[in-house]
Every structure is written in C-alpha cells, then in structure tokens.
Amino acid sequence: MEQMDKHRREDFVQELFGSIAKRYDLLNAVFTLNQDSYWRNFAVNKANIKTGQSILDICCGTGKLSIALAEKAGLQGQIVGLDFSENMLRQAEDNIKKTPYSQRITLMQGNALHLPFPDHSFDCTTIGFGLRNVADIPKTLSEMYRVTKSGGTVLSVELSKPSAPILKQLYFLYFEHLLPLIGNLGFHKNQPYYNLPASLRTLPEHSVIQNIFLQVGLKQITSYQLTGGIAAVHLGIK
C-alpha cells in the first residue's frame, strides 16, 4: 500500500508541475517578492563549490538553481539537472539557452528516488524547492548521499515554516488562500495551485529535516533559516 501511495504521489506531482511549467518562474518571483532568487544564491554561496566541480541538481525544475551552480563552478564545472517533469525540463532548456552556461549544463529526465548514477559520482548534490514534493524524503536524501563523493556536499534549499506564531499564521493564511487564488487565474479546471499548500503542510519541520540529514550518514550539518523562517537551507558533508 505504501508503495502504491508513493507511485500515486509521483504521478500527481508530475502532472501538477507539468501544468504550471510555463508560469512557474514568474509566479514564484511574484509570490516570494523575488526572495526565491536570494534564497537560491544564499544556498549556492554556502555550498563551498570550487571551480571545475561536478554537480548534480535534482528536481531541477526550470533550471534556476542549475544556472546559479554553473556560474559558481566556473568554466570547467559540469552540472547535471535532473527532473521527472518533461514540461519543466523544456522550460529549463529555454532558460539555460539564455545564459552562457548551455555547454556546461546537461538536462535529463529521472526520478529523485532512483538516481541513475553510480556511487560517488558528484562533488556536490543539490535539491531546490523539491524536497517537499518527493514521495520519500529520507530515500531522496539517501540517494543524494550515495551519488556524492567522499568529502562532497549535499544541499537543500526549501520553503519552511516560520516559528513566530503571528508570522506563522499570516504565512499560512497567505499560502493557503491568497496564493492559490492568484496562481489559478487562467486555469479552467484542475486548478493546480489549490494543491500546493498541502505540500507545505506535510513538510517536516526544519529540525526534523536536519535529523534526516544525520540519519542518512551526512556529517557537519549546517542549517540556516531565511526571511523569518519562510525558507531554510540545509547542508551536510559526506
């Protein structure tokens, strides 16, 4: 039954993000007041990426984090962006073509729970705003750990839950009511943005994710809460 639930969730998430791919970047910027760019750049700057490193960006979506990683890794760096939504990958391809990094970013379709790479393949493995949508967070982080080289970094940047009571209430009011209302404009059926708040409700607390990093074998865990706890960055070393 658990496996069936995971498959259903994967199918649902794939259909959901396939339907919003074209407007995903614009609405992310609007909904976060462009803070998503700050969160991504903060995470990349904390990842200790060196020139020429190989990096895997899973759940790469429209490629924004992959692009930031490519900029940090320099001319000899190689980035692989993996996502299981074909429409999101198409959007990522369009975004990457507008940058100087198209020769250094390879896009491929794949599943975060079963990464198609040998052990110890990458210097750094990242996931940006995708952890809350995977069917199994510990399995995803375990796979990220597996394909990362010894001494390499595993990084997640994700939405989080503010701890201050008033901010938390305002945040969920916004996320569960105003965001879906705006996001679903133009959709006549299957209004996808009404399904997104559930992914945040079920996302483990910041401290729980930190513990999962430890459980999969990562060391020297560092975490940061950004913008009043609305987003969080977690890093661990293999």
Secondary structure, 3 states (H helix, E strand, C coil): CHHHHHHHHHHHHHHHHHHHHHHHHHHHHHHCCCHHHHHHHHHHHHCCCCCCCEEEEECCCCCHHHHHHHHHHCCCCEEEEEECCHHHHHHHHHHHHCCCCCCCEEEEECECCECCCCCCCEEEEEEECCHHHCCCHHHHHHHHHHHEEEEEEEEEEEECCCCCHHHHHHHHHHHHHHHHHHHCCCCCCCCHHHCHHHHHHCCCCHHHHHHHHHHCCCEEEEEEEEHHHCEEEEEEEC
